[in-house]
Amino acid sequence: MIIYHPFKDANHCSYRIISLLYKNNNKIRDEHLNFMDFYYLFPCQIKNIDGWPRSNSKLARRISTIEDTYETIENPRRIFFELNIIRRNTLAHLFSKGILSLIDEYIHLNIERIPTSLINTLEADTFRATFEFTTIANEIPKLAIKGKKGLKAKTNLMEYRYD
């Protein structure tokens, strides 16, 4: 039996990137996009971010209600690394097509290059209306990436000691 997972699907990666950029006023820092893409694929992993959000906060209570998926991720760091390779290739393709551009360390979505049918699909996507997506799209970009209190340290998905 063949089981599909969007993890290694470059087309789904394109969709995720465009979806996240479309939600965030068409621009995101590359470093944040790495984490956002990972949590888009594995939203239940948001619960594993150490020290975020503050315990007993409204956001922390909502995050604790995110259901676990049927899949078990034994090595999230390895998956994050492998996903980064796919994402880099996908970003290069989207840059080459003029769908994305890099301006002042932000990846920008050139909305005029997106077909209307894709915009309609994005707006009809039920996942985009969920608490998980809203948290990924709105809260992750607010967090620092580097240092002992950054996303690298809190998630343990990347090395942070040499930042």
Secondary structure as GFF3:
##gff-version 3
##sequence-region A 1 163
A	DSSP	three_ten_helix	6	8	.	.	.	ID=ss1
A	DSSP	alpha_helix	10	23	.	.	.	ID=ss2
A	DSSP	beta_strand	27	29	.	.	.	ID=ss3
A	DSSP	alpha_helix	30	41	.	.	.	ID=ss4
A	DSSP	three_ten_helix	43	48	.	.	.	ID=ss5
A	DSSP	alpha_helix	58	64	.	.	.	ID=ss6
A	DSSP	alpha_helix	76	96	.	.	.	ID=ss7
A	DSSP	beta_strand	100	103	.	.	.	ID=ss8
A	DSSP	beta_strand	106	109	.	.	.	ID=ss9
A	DSSP	three_ten_helix	111	113	.	.	.	ID=ss10
A	DSSP	alpha_helix	116	124	.	.	.	ID=ss11
A	DSSP	three_ten_helix	127	129	.	.	.	ID=ss12
A	DSSP	alpha_helix	131	139	.	.	.	ID=ss13
A	DSSP	three_ten_helix	140	142	.	.	.	ID=ss14
A	DSSP	alpha_helix	151	155	.	.	.	ID=ss15
###
